[in-house]
Amino acid sequence: MRDIRNDLQDRVNFLREQMTAVEAQFAKDIDRIKHEHDSKLKVLKSDFDAVTTIIEAEQRRLASTSSVPKAQAQPHEAGPRPQPPEARPRMALADMIGLQRAG
């Protein structure tokens, strides 16, 4: 019977190299996914902050107008009716508030 210990040791070394390569690729993939996640989260937080700012401004505007006495109700005018929200053209949030995103 022949001694196969050297062959087995070679196989162990080969498998260790493969495991090291797979672990390195896994670490790269994790870093890439984390970077993508952070980028998407940054955009969403920016949009959230913009919407929050608009809501706060609108609440201040409504609070300041609520203290002013309301005018007498006017009879309905035969003017054009406002469009429902779904019929209006859609606009990006950044365009609505006049902001531009940095690259």
N, C-alpha and C positions, 0 to 999 in steps of 0.2 A: 504494500500500500504506500502511496506517495504522500509526502508532507504538503498539505494545502494551506498551511498557516500564512505563508507569504501572499498567496492569492487572496485569502480572506482579508489580510491587512490592507492590501491594495484596494479591495472593494470598500472597506471601511473608510479609507482616506478619500476615495472618490465620492462616497455618499456624504461625508462631512463637507467637502467642497461644494457639492450640490446644495446641501442644507444652508450653508453660509450664503451662497448666491441667492437662494430663494428668500432668506431672511432679509438680505440687503434690498431686494426688489420690493418686498413687502413694506419695509421702512420707507422706501421712496414713494410707494403708492399711498401710504398713510399721510406722508407730508403733503403730497399733491392734493389729496382729498381735503385735508385740513385747510390748505390754502384756498381751494375753491369754496369751501364752506365759509371761511372768514370773509372772502370777497362778496359772496352773496349776502351774508349777514350784514356787512357794511352798507350795501345798497339798500337793503330793507330797513335798516335802522335810520338811514338818511331819509327815506320816504316817510317813515313813521314820525320822525322829528318834524318834517315839513308839514305833515297832516296835523300833528299836535299843535304846531304854531298857528296854523290856519284856524283850527277849532278855538284856540284861546283868543285869537283876535276877533273871531266871530262872536264869541261869548261876551267879550268886552264891548263890542259894538252893540249887541242886543241889550246888554245891561244899561248902556248909556242911553239908548233910545226908549227903553221901557219906562224911564223916569219922566219922559216928555209926554204930556197929555196927548191922547190919540185924537186925530181929526174926526169930524163927523163922517159917518159912512156916506160915500158918494153913490149915486145911482149907477148901475152897471152901464159901462160904455160899450158901444158896438164895435170895439177894436178887435184886433186879431187875438186869438187865444194863445196862451203860451204852449209850447210843445212839451209833451211828456218827456221825462229824462231819457227813456230808451230811444226816442226819435232824434235827440240832439246828437251832433257829431261828437265822438269821443276825443279826448285830449289827454296827453300825457300829464302826469302830476307836475313834473318839472316845468312844463310849458304853462300850466295854469298859474303857478306861483312865480314864474319868471326866473327860475333857476336853471343853471346848466350844470350837468355832472362833470366832474373832472375825470378824464380818461379812463 
